[in-house]
Amino acid sequence: MVEPPSAFDFVRSDFDALSSHMAQCSAAQGRWSAVRGGLQQAHAMAIGRIVTLAFIATAVTIALVTFA
């Protein structure tokens, strides 16, 4: 027969979850958080244009090889 979890188990798991959350928040507000945020914004803007840029570069390369 399986015993139900005790109140201590719930408190312990809540404490572990809170500890993990606090560690993540502390790391997010570290010395490099502004740099990390700027890089994430630049990545978000660039990722949508990478496919377009690759297509244009390929088309220009094919055109140069074909007509040169």
C-alpha positions as CSV (number, residue, x, y, z in Angstrom):
1,M,0.0,0.0,0.0
2,V,1.4,3.4,-1.0
3,E,1.4,6.1,1.6
4,P,0.3,9.6,0.6
5,P,3.0,12.2,0.5
6,S,3.5,14.0,3.7
7,A,3.2,17.8,4.1
8,F,7.0,17.9,4.4
9,D,7.4,16.5,0.9
10,F,5.2,19.3,-0.5
11,V,7.2,22.0,1.4
12,R,10.4,20.5,0.2
13,S,9.4,20.5,-3.4
14,D,8.1,24.0,-3.1
15,F,11.3,25.1,-1.6
16,D,13.3,23.4,-4.4
17,A,11.1,25.1,-7.0
18,L,11.5,28.5,-5.4
19,S,15.3,28.0,-5.1
20,S,15.5,27.2,-8.8
21,H,13.4,30.2,-9.7
22,M,15.6,32.5,-7.6
23,A,18.8,31.2,-9.1
24,Q,17.4,31.8,-12.6
25,C,16.3,35.3,-11.7
26,S,19.7,36.1,-10.2
27,A,21.4,34.9,-13.3
28,A,19.1,36.9,-15.6
29,Q,19.9,40.1,-13.7
30,G,23.7,39.6,-13.9
31,R,26.4,41.8,-15.2
32,W,25.8,40.9,-18.8
33,S,22.0,41.0,-18.9
34,A,21.9,44.2,-21.0
35,V,24.3,42.7,-23.6
36,R,22.3,39.5,-23.6
37,G,19.1,41.4,-24.2
38,G,20.6,43.4,-27.0
39,L,21.9,40.3,-28.7
40,Q,18.5,38.6,-28.4
41,Q,16.8,41.6,-30.0
42,A,19.4,41.6,-32.9
43,H,18.9,37.9,-33.4
44,A,15.1,38.3,-33.5
45,M,15.4,41.0,-36.1
46,A,18.0,39.1,-38.2
47,I,16.4,35.6,-38.2
48,G,13.5,36.7,-40.4
49,R,15.9,38.1,-43.0
50,I,18.4,35.3,-43.2
51,V,16.4,33.2,-45.6
52,T,15.7,36.3,-47.8
53,L,19.4,37.2,-47.8
54,A,20.4,33.7,-48.7
55,F,17.9,33.6,-51.6
56,I,19.2,36.9,-52.9
57,A,22.8,35.9,-52.6
58,T,22.1,32.6,-54.4
59,A,20.2,34.4,-57.2
60,V,22.9,37.0,-57.7
61,T,25.6,34.2,-57.8
62,I,23.6,32.2,-60.4
63,A,23.1,35.4,-62.4
64,L,26.8,36.3,-62.4
65,V,27.8,32.7,-63.3
66,T,25.2,32.5,-66.1
67,F,25.7,35.9,-67.7
68,A,29.5,36.3,-67.1
